[in-house]
């Protein structure tokens, strides 16, 4: 059962990631998986810091809404 739950969770997160636009996905993954700060992402992506923060917040909101009701946390 535990493996099945993990697989379902993985699939749900992959589906949620698929709804993100390219910039949202890039910023989200680089921040969450690579641990880059918004300031570092701002330099790498050549975007203002406020824009990077806004895009990240928008990505998180989209994912939360997508996963809402499935009892998953990001």
C-alpha positions, 0 to 999 in steps of 0.5 A: 500500500505504501508504494502505491500511495507514493506512486499516486503522489508522484503521478499527481505531482507530475501532472500538477507540474505539467500545467505550469508554463515554462518560466513557472516550471523552470523557476519552481524546479530550480528553487525547490530542487536546486535550492537557488534563491530568487535573487540567483534565479533573477540573475540566471534568467535575466528577470527582475527579482520581483518578477521571479518572486511573482512567477514562483508564487503563481506556480505554487498557487497553480499547483496547490489549486490543482492538488487541492482536495487530494491531501497533498502538500507542496 
